[in-house]
Amino acid sequence: MENQEGYDLDFTPEFLADYKKLIKKTPLLKKKFTKALKLLANNPKHGSLKSHKVDTINNQDVWSSWVTGDVRVIWMYDEDQKMIIILLEAGTHSGGNKVYK
């Protein structure tokens, strides 16, 4: 997803698989994902995303951003190209599809 004013979004295969699985179960999520990803591309620290760092095994700077009350997007800044955000995973904050603990 190219964005003239902000960050470009790079979708990993894991993110795309998670996304497809989530919107298949709840088709209304597609619109909420679209809105959240646009906000993320324009301003990753936008207040409605509630973006915050999460702990990872390898101590990378990984972030979580809000899509809905329970759905999150896990992402990181590209280390080589600073204006790219890599979308790592999508899932829930709780339950069986938890994206982080």
C-alpha positions as CSV (number, residue, x, y, z in Angstrom):
1,M,0.0,0.0,0.0
2,E,1.7,3.2,-1.2
3,N,1.1,6.4,0.7
4,Q,2.4,9.8,-0.6
5,E,2.3,11.6,2.7
6,G,3.3,8.9,5.2
7,Y,4.5,5.4,5.5
8,D,4.3,2.6,2.9
9,L,2.8,-0.6,4.3
10,D,4.4,-4.0,3.6
11,F,2.2,-7.0,4.2
12,T,3.9,-10.2,5.3
13,P,2.3,-13.5,4.2
14,E,1.4,-14.2,7.9
15,F,-0.4,-10.9,8.2
16,L,-2.4,-11.5,5.0
17,A,-3.4,-15.0,6.1
18,D,-4.5,-13.7,9.5
19,Y,-6.4,-10.8,7.9
20,K,-8.3,-13.1,5.5
21,K,-9.2,-15.5,8.3
22,L,-10.5,-12.7,10.5
23,I,-12.6,-11.0,7.8
24,K,-14.0,-14.3,6.6
25,K,-15.4,-14.9,10.2
26,T,-16.5,-11.3,10.5
27,P,-17.0,-9.5,7.2
28,L,-17.6,-6.1,8.9
29,L,-14.0,-6.1,10.1
30,K,-12.8,-5.3,6.6
31,K,-14.0,-1.7,6.8
32,K,-12.4,-1.3,10.3
33,F,-9.1,-2.8,9.0
34,T,-9.1,-0.3,6.1
35,K,-9.6,2.6,8.4
36,A,-6.9,1.4,10.9
37,L,-4.4,0.8,8.1
38,K,-5.0,4.2,6.6
39,L,-4.4,5.8,10.0
40,L,-1.3,3.7,10.5
41,A,0.1,4.7,7.2
42,N,-0.5,8.4,7.9
43,N,0.5,8.5,11.5
44,P,1.4,5.3,13.4
45,K,1.0,7.2,16.7
46,H,-2.6,8.4,16.0
47,G,-4.5,8.3,19.3
48,S,-7.3,6.1,18.1
49,L,-4.8,3.3,17.2
50,K,-3.6,3.1,20.8
51,S,-0.2,2.0,19.4
52,H,2.3,0.7,21.9
53,K,5.4,-1.5,22.0
54,V,5.0,-5.1,22.9
55,D,7.5,-7.6,24.2
56,T,9.1,-10.0,21.8
57,I,11.4,-13.0,22.2
58,N,14.2,-11.4,20.2
59,N,13.8,-7.9,21.7
60,Q,12.9,-6.2,18.4
61,D,10.8,-3.0,18.5
62,V,7.4,-4.4,17.6
63,W,4.2,-2.5,18.0
64,S,0.5,-3.3,18.5
65,S,-2.2,-1.1,17.1
66,W,-6.0,-1.2,17.7
67,V,-8.4,-2.2,15.0
68,T,-11.4,-2.9,17.2
69,G,-11.9,-3.5,20.9
70,D,-10.3,-7.0,20.6
71,V,-8.6,-7.0,17.2
72,R,-5.0,-5.8,16.9
73,V,-2.4,-5.4,14.2
74,I,1.2,-6.2,15.1
75,W,3.9,-4.3,13.1
76,M,7.4,-2.9,13.0
77,Y,9.3,-0.2,11.3
78,D,11.5,-1.4,8.5
79,E,15.1,-1.1,9.8
80,D,16.6,-0.3,6.4
81,Q,13.9,1.9,4.9
82,K,12.5,4.2,7.6
83,M,9.3,5.1,5.8
84,I,8.0,1.5,5.6
85,I,5.9,-0.3,8.2
86,I,6.0,-4.1,8.0
87,L,2.6,-5.6,9.1
88,L,3.5,-8.8,10.9
89,E,0.3,-10.3,12.2
90,A,-3.4,-9.6,12.8
91,G,-5.4,-11.2,15.5
92,T,-7.2,-10.8,18.8
93,H,-6.1,-9.4,22.1
94,S,-7.8,-12.4,23.8
95,G,-9.0,-15.9,23.1
96,G,-7.6,-18.5,20.7
97,N,-6.3,-16.1,18.0
98,K,-4.2,-14.0,20.5
99,V,-1.4,-12.1,18.8
100,Y,0.6,-11.4,21.9
101,K,0.5,-12.3,25.6
